[in-house]
């Protein structure tokens, strides 16, 4: 019979494996003497440690490698998702800006068309030389192929509500810039394109370019053109270097004859 106190420590036992004696850890009471049933003292153990041998020695390293691999897969997926989200947000912002710029140019062409029509009175003699496409098509249309076409940039001066210019497009004047100026100590900004920066403002470049294409159609009443095709195009390059383009198309009509027919 073996007696001991209640304090325990690790204790080596030995087991036979494949013809050799190998250590195996067990638990024995701490700081105690062990006595057999015949009274002979056993060895007193005060300290030992576990010894791993055989095929189990590298198991912890394999676990660590597997855990790190799983962690890398998860982190890589999360980073890819975040990167795609940022790219999508940037593209959406740029596309919204481009659509607003394109629509602004369409409205500028429409304002010129309406100004022409409002300047034409019901007196036929007063309309001589004035057409709804005046200032939009420099070559008089004849409703025959090839169709007359002109390409412009739209210069809007934010310092003057009535200053809208259509300037023939060139390779260097289609860039959109941001005008900055101060009013009563507050900074104002405005998208702008043109050849001469308005007095009192400073211009900084953007990634956008814009031009408007105005062309005749074959819809004529006699020899008088009744329709215009208008395409506003905005281009830009995204952060990855990919070129992008957005087109806004519309058809503008000569509505004056319909107004004059009203009682």
N, C-alpha and C positions, 0 to 999 in steps of 0.2 A: 504494500500500500504506500502511495506517495502522498505526503502532506506538504502544504505550502500556504503562504499568505495570499491576500487578494490582489496584490500588485502584479501585473504581468508584463513581460517583455518578449520580443521575438526570440525564437529558439530554433536551432537547426536540427532537423532530422535528415536522415539519408534514405534514398530510395534507389533501387537497382533498376537501371535502364540500359538495355542492349549490352550487357556484360560489364557496365561501369557503375560505380556508386556516385550518384549526383546529389547535391544539397537541395533541400526543400524546406521552405520556411513554415514554421508553425508558431504557436504562442505558448509561452510558459510564464508562470508567476515571476515577478521582478524581485531581485535582491533577496532570494530565498535559497535555502539549502534543501536539497531533495534527498529523501531517505527511502531506501527500498524496504520491503517487508522484512528482510533479514538484518536490517540495521546498517548496511553499508552506505556511506555517503555517496551521492551522485554529484556530477559536475555542477557548479554554480554558474549560471549564465547571467551576464550583465549587459551585453549588447551584441547585436548581430544585424545583418541586413539581408534583404532578399537578393538572390542571384538568379538572373534569367539566362537560360541557355536554350539551345536548340532552335526550332523554327519560329518560336514566339519572340525572338530577340529583335527583329526588324518590324514588328507589327505596328508600333507607335509611329515610326517614320512614314509608313504607308498611309496610315490614317491621316497624318498631317498633310501629306501630299494631296490626298483626295479632298480634304477639307479646303485647302488652298485653291484647288482647281474649281471646286463648286463656287467658292467665293468670287474667283475671277470671272467665271461665267455670269454670275449675277450682277457684279459691278459693271462688266462690259455691256451687258444688256441695258442696264439703267442709264449708263452714259450715252449709249447709242440713241436711246429713246429721248433723252434730254436734248441731244444735238439735233435730232430730227425735228423736235418741237420748236427749237429756236430758229431753225432754217425755215420751217413752215410759217412761223409768226413773221419773220422778216419778209418772206415772199408775199404774204397776205397784206402787210403794211405797204409794200412797194406797189402791189397791184391796185390797191385802193387809191393810192396817190396818183398812179398813172391814169386810172379811170376818171378821176376828178379833173386832171389836166386835159384829158382828151375831150371831156364834156364841155369844159370851158371854151376850148377852141371851136367846137360845134356851135355853141351859143354866140360866139363872136361872129361867125359866118352868118348865122341866122339874123343877128342884129343888123349886119350890112344889107342883107336881102330886104328886111323890113324897112330899113331907112330908105332904100331905093323905091319901094312900093308906096310908102307914105309921101314921098316927094312927087309922086305922079298923081295929078288931079283927074277929075272926070273929063276935062277938056282934052281931046285928042291932040290938039296942037301943042299943048303944054307937055305932053309926054314924048314929043319928038326927041330922039337921041337918048332917052332914058329907058333903061330896061331893068328888070328885077335882078339881073345878073351883072349889072354895071359894077366895075371894080372887082368882080370875082373871076370873070373870064376876060382876059385881055384880047384874045382873038375872037372876033364875032362868030358865034356858032352858026352853022348852016344845017344842023340836024342830019348831016351825012357823015359817013366814016371817012377818015379817022376822026374820032371825037376830040373836040378841043379840051385841053387839060391845063390847069395851072396848079402849082404847088407853093404854099405860103408858110411862113411862120407868123404867129399872132403875137404882136407886141402890145401889151396892155400896161398903161402907165397908172400905177396906183395913186399917184399924186393928183391925177385928173380923172374924174369919173367918166368923162366923155372921150378919152383918148384911147382909141383902139386902132392899131395900124396893121395892115396885112402887107408883109414884106416878102418879096420873092425869096424862096429858100436857097441857101448856099451851103456848102459843106461846113462852114464855120459859124453860122448864125442860128442853128437850130437847137443849141443847148439851153436847157432850163437853168436859170440861176435863182438864188434867193436874195431878194432885196431886203436890206435892213436900214431902218431909220428910226428916229426918235420923235415922239409927239408928247409934249408936256412931261418930259422925263420918262415916258414909257416906251419901251422898244417895240417896234412893229416889224413884221416880216411878211413877205409876199413872193409867191412864185412868179418869175418874170422871164421873158426872152425878148431879145431885140438887139439892136446894134449900138445904141447909145444909152448908157446908164443914166436914169433920171437924176437931176440935180438934187443934192441933199441925201442921197442914198449910197450905200455900198453894196456890191454884188459878190456873192460867193457861189462857187460851182455846186452842182448836184450830179446825180448819176443819170438824170433823165434828159431825153431829147424829144422834141415834138415838131411835127409838121402836119399841114392840112392839104389834102388833094381835092380840088374842085374840078368836076368834069361835066360836060353836057351829056344829054341823053338823046335818044331818037324820038322822044315824045314831043312833037311840035304841032302847033295849030297854024297851018299854012307854012310860013317860013319863020314863025315866032316860036322860040324855045319856051317850053312850059315847065321843065323840070331841071334840077341840078342834082348830081350825085356828089355827096361830100363824105370824105373819109378822113378822120382825125387819127393819127398814128403817134403813139408814144413808145419809145424804146429805152431800155436800160440794161445794165449788166449787173447780175447779182453777185454775192460775195464769193461764189464758187467760180466766177468768171464766165458763167453761162449767159448768153444774150437772151433778152426777153422782149416781147413786143405785144402791145395791146392796140386793137383797132376798134374805133367806134364809127359806125356807118349810119347815114341817114339820107333821105331824099327830101329836097326842098322844092316847093311848088310856087308857081306864079299865081297867087290867090287873088290878084287885083281884078281880073275879069269876072270872077264870081261875085266880088263885092259890088262892082258896077252894075251887075244885072239885078241887084236887089231893088225892090220898089222903094 
